[in-house]
Amino acid sequence: MKISFSTLSCPDWSWNKVLDEAVRLGFEGIEVRGADGEMYLPKAIPFLPENINRTKEQLKLKGLEITDLGSSCSFHEAENFQANIIEGKEYIDLAAVLGVPYIRVFGNNVPDSAKAQETLDRIASGLKELSLYGEGKNVMVLVETHGDFPELNYMIPVLEKVNSPYLGVLWDIEHTYKRYGEDIEEFFNKTKAYIKHVHVKDTKKGKDGFHICMIGEGDVNIKKDIDLLKEYGYKGYLSLEWEKKWVPSLEEPEVVMPIYVEFIKKLL
């Protein structure tokens, strides 16, 4: 397994600093969710047509790879469905040019249980359209265990309905912990064949809900999750998702990232 981090972890860093720090700290990959202050990656400065070859050369020279491109696409809302299809295809196009194997999307929510099947059908339809488009570009679409999609009764029917080799799962171990606790075996066994990328973060439960905390100091049994991945033979990335972009009060990346590298390397 290899080690990466999401750029959510360091929203104030320039793209050049992201690359330099990745090398200095011993990361092998970068999960891009925002670059140079732009969250919509096809518009981010490093990925504009006039800059993209230089960006690819930078990555090559530094021995780094982009693990995936993190989009905001989700398919549960009918009114935003087509806009999300367009976004997903633009991300797939960018990934294809960069030689990046995956884009990340969301399911994401099933807000009305009475209309669950209708919502799941819509989500499956969006994922199928993007997967077919991705197949033509050799880019896989990964649906994250986010929102209501740690729930097996939602995730598995959608995966089976789409039934595409270009649809996989991004396993966020914090979100599944909040759904299943440490009883993760059933979830893992039913999804392991689909898992292509893994988000690692830790959390503590307080009186007012869960809160992200320093890696190794929370309630998530990260060792157990990594052991399951080892036993299965997972060879992909373990990506730090320190959500500094969304929670500015979190510790600075300069503090968190070295701790993450040391923690994960001990488990590996």
N, C-alpha and C positions, 0 to 999 in steps of 0.2 A: 504494500500500500504506500501511497505517496501523500505528501502534505501540501496543502494550499490554504489560501485565505480569501475571503470575499472582500471586495473593496468597500462594502458597507462598513467594514471595520475601521477604515481610515479615510473618511469622506473629505477631509481637508488636505490630503496629500495630493500633490500633482502626479500625473501619470509617470513622469520620470522618477519621482521619489518612490512611487509604488514599486517600480522595477528595481531600483537600487536597494531598497529595504528588503525586498523579497530575496535577493541574492545574499545580502549581508546576514540575514537571519536564518538562512538555510531552507527556505521554501522552494518547492519544485514547480508549483503552479499558482496561477492567479485566477480567481473566479471573478469575472467582471460584472459588477452591479453598480454602474456609475463610473465615470472617468472625467477628470478635470472639471468637476462640478456639474456635469450633464448626466442625468439619469437615463435619458433615452439614447441608447448607445449608437444607433445609426447617425445621430447628430453630434456625438462626442468628438472632440478635436482629434484624438489619436486614430479615429476610425473613419474620418472623412476621406473621400477618394484620393485627394492629393497627399494624404499623410499615411495611408494604410500600408504602403510598401515599406516605408521607414519603420513603422511600428512592428511589422513582421520581422524586419532585420534586427531591430533592437532585441526582440524576444529571442531570436536565434543566437545572437552574440552573447546574451546573458544566460543561455541555457534554460530558459523558462518557457512554459507553455500556458496558454489560456485554457482552463478546464472546461468552461462553459460561459455562455452569455445569459445573464439573468434579466428576463423580461418581466413586465407587469401583467402579462396576458392572463385573463381568467374568463370563464365561459358560462358562469351561472346566470348572468343577467342578459335577458333577451335584447334589451335596448342598446347594450354595448357590444353585442356579439360580433358584428361585422367589423367594428373598429379594432377589436382584439385580434381578429383574423388577419387584418392588414398589418398590425404591429408584429404578430408572430411571423408572418412571411418576411417582413423586413429584417427581423432578427435572424431568420434562417439564411437569408441572402448574405448578411454580414458574416455570419459564422462560416458560410461556405467560402467566402473570399479569404477569410483569416485562416482557414483550415482547422476550425474549432469543431469538435465532434457533437456538442450538445447545446441546445438552448433550454432554459428553465421556464415553465409556465405553471399556472395554478388551475385547480379545478373550478371553483374554490370552495363555495358555500352551498349548503342545502337549507335555506332559511325556513321553508315551509314544508313540514313533513307530509302534508296532504298532497303536495305537488312534487314529491321527491322524484318519482319516476320521470316526470316531465323535465325536471331540472337535470337529472343524470343523463337523459337522452340528449339534451342540448349540449352538455359538457362533452359527452362522447362524440357528438357531431363536430364540435370545434376541434377536439384533439385529433379526430380522424382526418379532417381537412388539412391540418398542419402536418400530420405525420405523412400523408401522401405527398405533400409539397416537399417536406424534408427528405423523403426517399429520393426524389429527383435531384437533390443537392447533396446527398450523403451526409445529412445532419439529422440527428435524433432529437426528438422532443421529450423532455423529462417533466413529468407532473410531480410537483412537490407535495409531501405530506404536510400540508398547511391548511388552515381553515378547518373545514369538516373532513378533509381527506386523509387524516390518520385513520379514519373509520373504515374498516375492511369492507363493510356492507355497502360503501360507496365506491371505494377505490377499485376493488376487484371486479365488480360488474362493468365498470367503465373500461378498465384495461381489457377485459374479455370481449366487450362489445366492439371496441376499436380493432383489436386483434391485428396489430401491426408490429413488425420488427423494428420500426422507427419510433415506437413509443415506449418509454421506460419510466422509471421512478427515481426521484431524488428523495432520499431518506433523510429527513431532519429528525435527529434523535431526540431533540428536546420536545418537539411537538408530539411525537409518539409516546414519550414518557408521560406527558400531561394527560394523555388518553388512557394508557395502559399501565402506568407505573413500571415496575420491573418485570411484569409478566408479558414480555415482548416476544416470546417464542412463536406464538401463533401468527402474529403480524409478520414477523421476519420470515417464517417458513412459507407463507403464502405470497410474499412479495419479493423474495430474494432473487429470483430469476430475472426480475425487472430492474433491480437496483444498479444504477450506473454511476451515481455520485452521492456523497454523504455530507450533510451539514453537521458540524459538531459545535455544540454550545451547552452550557450548564445552567441550571435554574434552581432556585429555592422557593418553596411554598410558604407564603406568609398569610396573615389574616385577610389580606386584601388581594390574594391571588399569587400567581407565580412571578418571579423576578429573575432576570438574567444575572448571573454572578460569575466570578472568576472561575475559569476552567479547573475542575477538580475539587471545588469547594461547595458544590451544590448537591442535589439529590439524584441527578442522572447517573446511572451506573454505566459510565462510559467504557470501562474495562469489559463489562459483559457484552456490550454492543460490538466492540471491536473483536472480541473473541468469537462472536457469532460470525462476523465477516471473515475472520481468518479461517474458521472451519469450513466456510462455504467456498473459500478461494477467491474472494473479492480482491481485485488488483488496482482498483481506482483510487480516487482521492478522498482524503479526510480533510474537509475544508472548514476552517474556522469562520463562523458567522457571528462576529461580535457586532451587534446591531447599533453601533455608535451613531450611524446616520439617523436612526429613528429615536434613539435615546441618548441625547448629547451628554447627559450626566454620567454615562458609563466611563470607566477608566480609559485613559489614553492608549492608543494602539502601541506606542513605544513600550508600554508596560506589559500589555496583554500578550502581544505576539511572541516574545521570547519565552514566556511561561508556557504558552501553548505548544511551541516546538519541543521544548524539553519534556513536557507532560506526555505528548503523543509518542515521541521517540522511545520513551521508557515502556509504554504499552506495546509498542511494536517489536 
